[in-house]
Amino acid sequence: MKKFWFPILCLLPLVTMIIRPSDVPFLITLSNRYFAFSAPVLLLCLFMWAVSDGTFDTFYGMWQRIGVRLFTPRDSQDIREPKKRLSQRIGRWYIKGIWLGVAWLLIAIICWLLGK
């Protein structure tokens, strides 16, 4: 069942077309729906890609060392190195989202070009 998630999700905007039709031409509406689905997925997954690349590791390490002292009394100042970097905590789940978002974006571009 894990192998069928990609084609099913690629057809999701098409299902929304059947449920809620529009007055605009079919291919233009389909292009708009695919773009509307791809934009948030791509934004989230590209941001997670930047985080997993190590962009915010310095900030995260500084917050782990200094941020603890902001909310605790002065007596218990425990300065320690973080156990894991933020980039190691993210994982690699965003890659599937990038592929899905790119597929939706390509379908949206093709539908827009055909409906023009």
Backbone as numpy.savetxt, mean C-alpha at the origin, in Angstrom:
# Nx Ny Nz CAx CAy CAz Cx Cy Cz
-5.89 -22.38 -3.10 -6.70 -21.18 -3.10 -5.85 -19.91 -3.10
-4.60 -19.99 -2.61 -3.75 -18.82 -2.56 -3.39 -18.30 -3.94
-3.37 -19.15 -4.93 -2.96 -18.74 -6.27 -4.05 -17.96 -7.00
-5.28 -18.00 -6.54 -6.38 -17.37 -7.24 -6.72 -15.97 -6.74
-5.96 -15.43 -5.80 -6.30 -14.12 -5.25 -6.05 -13.01 -6.27
-5.02 -13.13 -7.08 -4.67 -12.06 -8.02 -5.73 -11.88 -9.12
-6.16 -12.93 -9.83 -7.20 -12.73 -10.84 -8.53 -12.28 -10.26
-8.86 -12.76 -9.09 -10.12 -12.36 -8.47 -10.09 -10.89 -8.10
-8.97 -10.43 -7.54 -8.87 -9.02 -7.18 -8.78 -8.13 -8.42
-8.25 -8.64 -9.51 -8.21 -7.85 -10.74 -9.60 -7.62 -11.31
-10.53 -8.50 -11.01 -11.90 -8.35 -11.50 -12.80 -7.57 -10.55
-12.29 -7.19 -9.39 -13.10 -6.49 -8.40 -13.71 -5.19 -8.92
-12.98 -4.30 -9.61 -13.65 -3.10 -10.15 -14.71 -3.42 -11.19
-14.53 -4.49 -11.93 -15.54 -4.89 -12.91 -16.84 -5.30 -12.21
-16.71 -5.94 -11.07 -17.89 -6.33 -10.28 -18.61 -5.09 -9.79
-17.86 -4.05 -9.40 -18.51 -2.82 -8.96 -19.25 -2.14 -10.10
-18.79 -2.36 -11.34 -19.50 -1.81 -12.50 -20.87 -2.46 -12.67
-20.93 -3.75 -12.41 -22.19 -4.47 -12.55 -23.17 -4.06 -11.45
-22.64 -3.88 -10.24 -23.49 -3.53 -9.11 -24.03 -2.10 -9.24
-23.17 -1.18 -9.68 -23.57 0.23 -9.73 -23.22 0.83 -11.09
-24.10 0.71 -12.06 -23.81 1.22 -13.40 -23.79 2.75 -13.43
-23.24 3.30 -14.54 -23.09 4.74 -14.68 -23.58 5.19 -16.06
-23.79 6.51 -16.23 -24.21 7.07 -17.51 -23.04 7.31 -18.46
-21.85 7.35 -17.93 -20.64 7.59 -18.72 -20.34 6.33 -19.54
-19.67 6.44 -20.69 -19.35 5.25 -21.48 -18.64 4.17 -20.65
-18.90 2.93 -21.03 -18.47 1.77 -20.24 -16.96 1.76 -19.99
-16.15 1.92 -21.03 -14.70 1.81 -20.86 -14.13 2.96 -20.03
-14.69 4.14 -20.16 -14.21 5.27 -19.36 -14.55 5.05 -17.88
-15.76 4.59 -17.62 -16.14 4.29 -16.23 -15.30 3.17 -15.66
-15.05 2.15 -16.47 -14.20 1.05 -16.01 -12.79 1.54 -15.72
-12.28 2.43 -16.57 -10.96 3.01 -16.33 -10.94 3.81 -15.03
-11.97 4.58 -14.79 -12.05 5.36 -13.55 -12.10 4.47 -12.32
-12.85 3.38 -12.41 -12.95 2.47 -11.26 -11.62 1.77 -10.98
-10.96 1.31 -12.04 -9.66 0.65 -11.83 -8.65 1.63 -11.25
-8.67 2.87 -11.72 -7.75 3.86 -11.18 -8.06 4.16 -9.72
-9.35 4.26 -9.40 -9.75 4.53 -8.01 -9.35 3.39 -7.08
-9.34 2.17 -7.58 -8.90 1.04 -6.76 -7.37 0.99 -6.66
-6.68 1.37 -7.74 -5.22 1.23 -7.75 -4.52 2.31 -6.95
-5.07 3.52 -6.90 -4.37 4.64 -6.26 -4.09 4.39 -4.77
-5.07 4.04 -3.93 -4.74 3.83 -2.52 -3.83 2.63 -2.28
-4.02 1.58 -3.08 -3.17 0.39 -2.91 -1.72 0.74 -3.24
-1.51 1.45 -4.34 -0.15 1.83 -4.72 0.46 2.80 -3.72
-0.30 3.77 -3.26 0.25 4.72 -2.29 0.69 4.04 -1.01
-0.15 3.17 -0.48 0.19 2.47 0.76 1.40 1.56 0.56
1.39 0.79 -0.49 2.46 -0.19 -0.70 3.78 0.48 -1.07
3.75 1.57 -1.81 4.99 2.29 -2.11 5.55 2.96 -0.86
4.69 3.44 0.01 5.16 3.98 1.29 5.80 2.89 2.14
5.18 1.71 2.18 5.76 0.61 2.93 7.08 0.14 2.33
7.21 0.26 1.02 8.47 -0.07 0.36 9.56 0.90 0.81
9.22 2.18 0.90 10.20 3.17 1.37 10.58 2.91 2.82
9.61 2.53 3.65 9.90 2.24 5.05 10.76 0.99 5.16
10.47 -0.04 4.40 11.24 -1.27 4.49 12.63 -1.12 3.90
12.84 -0.09 3.11 14.16 0.17 2.54 15.11 0.79 3.56
14.61 1.19 4.71 15.45 1.73 5.77 15.38 3.24 5.88
14.40 3.85 5.27 14.29 5.30 5.27 14.08 5.86 6.68
13.29 5.19 7.48 12.94 5.71 8.80 13.63 4.94 9.93
14.67 4.16 9.65 15.35 3.40 10.69 16.02 4.30 11.72
16.61 5.41 11.27 17.28 6.32 12.19 16.27 6.95 13.14
15.16 7.41 12.60 14.12 8.00 13.44 13.56 6.98 14.43
13.33 5.77 13.96 12.77 4.73 14.82 13.75 4.38 15.96
15.04 4.26 15.62 16.04 3.97 16.64 16.16 5.10 17.66
16.09 6.33 17.19 16.16 7.47 18.09 14.93 7.50 19.00
13.75 7.19 18.46 12.54 7.16 19.27 12.60 6.05 20.31
13.19 4.91 19.96 13.31 3.81 20.92 14.25 4.19 22.07
15.29 4.95 21.77 16.24 5.33 22.82 15.77 6.54 23.63
15.28 7.56 22.96 14.97 8.81 23.64 13.48 8.92 23.98
12.63 8.37 23.17 11.19 8.50 23.37 10.70 7.86 24.65
11.40 6.84 25.12 11.01 6.18 26.37 11.15 7.15 27.53
12.15 8.00 27.50 12.39 8.94 28.60 11.35 10.06 28.65
10.66 10.30 27.57 9.68 11.38 27.55 8.47 11.09 28.42
8.14 9.80 28.58 6.91 9.42 29.27 7.17 8.69 30.59
8.39 8.63 31.03 8.70 7.96 32.30 9.43 8.94 33.21
9.42 8.69 34.51 10.16 9.57 35.42 11.66 9.55 35.12
12.36 10.57 35.59 13.79 10.71 35.33 14.63 9.58 35.93
14.17 8.94 36.98 14.97 7.91 37.65 15.21 6.69 36.76
14.26 6.35 35.95 14.38 5.11 35.17 14.73 5.42 33.71
15.88 6.02 33.51 16.33 6.31 32.15 17.08 5.09 31.63
16.43 4.37 30.78 17.00 3.15 30.22 17.30 3.40 28.74
18.57 3.61 28.44 18.96 3.84 27.05 19.48 2.51 26.51
18.78 1.99 25.54 19.18 0.72 24.96 18.97 0.76 23.45
19.64 -0.09 22.79 19.50 -0.19 21.33 18.21 -0.95 21.01
17.52 -0.56 19.96 16.32 -1.31 19.58 16.67 -2.73 19.14
15.78 -3.66 19.43 16.04 -5.06 19.09 16.00 -5.28 17.58
15.04 -4.68 16.93 14.90 -4.82 15.49 14.73 -3.45 14.87
15.27 -3.29 13.70 15.04 -2.05 12.96 13.62 -2.04 12.42
13.14 -0.84 12.12 11.79 -0.71 11.57 11.69 -1.40 10.22
12.74 -1.33 9.43 12.71 -1.96 8.11 12.63 -3.49 8.22
13.12 -4.06 9.30 13.02 -5.51 9.49 11.64 -5.91 10.02
10.94 -5.00 10.64 9.63 -5.31 11.19 8.53 -5.29 10.13
8.74 -4.59 9.03 7.70 -4.42 8.01 7.41 -5.72 7.29
8.41 -6.45 6.91 8.19 -7.67 6.13 8.18 -7.38 4.64
7.67 -8.30 3.85 7.67 -8.15 2.39 6.27 -8.23 1.80
5.23 -7.98 2.57 3.86 -8.10 2.10 3.51 -7.06 1.06
4.20 -5.95 1.04 3.85 -4.85 0.15 4.11 -5.18 -1.32
4.93 -6.17 -1.61 5.27 -6.51 -3.00 4.02 -6.98 -3.75
3.19 -7.79 -3.11 1.95 -8.24 -3.76 1.02 -7.06 -4.03
0.98 -6.12 -3.11 0.15 -4.94 -3.31 0.65 -4.07 -4.45
1.96 -3.97 -4.60 2.52 -3.19 -5.71 2.15 -3.84 -7.04
2.29 -5.17 -7.11 1.91 -5.86 -8.35 0.43 -5.68 -8.68
-0.40 -5.78 -7.66 -1.84 -5.62 -7.87 -2.16 -4.18 -8.30
-1.57 -3.20 -7.63 -1.81 -1.81 -7.99 -1.32 -1.47 -9.39
-0.18 -2.01 -9.77 0.35 -1.78 -11.13 -0.56 -2.44 -12.17
-1.04 -3.64 -11.86 -1.95 -4.32 -12.80 -3.23 -3.51 -12.98
-3.80 -3.02 -11.88 -5.01 -2.20 -11.97 -4.74 -0.91 -12.73
-3.57 -0.31 -12.51 -3.24 0.93 -13.20 -3.07 0.70 -14.70
-2.44 -0.39 -15.07 -2.28 -0.71 -16.49 -3.64 -0.99 -17.15
-4.50 -1.71 -16.46 -5.84 -1.96 -16.99 -6.60 -0.64 -17.14
-6.43 0.27 -16.18 -7.10 1.57 -16.26 -6.60 2.37 -17.46
-5.30 2.35 -17.70 -4.74 3.08 -18.84 -5.22 2.49 -20.16
-5.23 1.16 -20.24 -5.68 0.49 -21.47 -7.16 0.79 -21.72
-7.99 0.71 -20.68 -9.42 1.01 -20.85 -9.62 2.47 -21.26
-8.84 3.37 -20.71 -8.97 4.78 -21.04 -8.58 5.02 -22.50
-7.49 4.37 -22.94 -7.05 4.53 -24.33 -8.06 3.94 -25.32
-8.66 2.81 -24.96 -9.65 2.20 -25.82 -10.97 2.98 -25.84
-11.30 3.62 -24.73 -12.57 4.34 -24.66 -12.50 5.77 -25.14
-11.32 6.25 -25.43 -11.13 7.63 -25.89 -11.66 7.89 -27.24
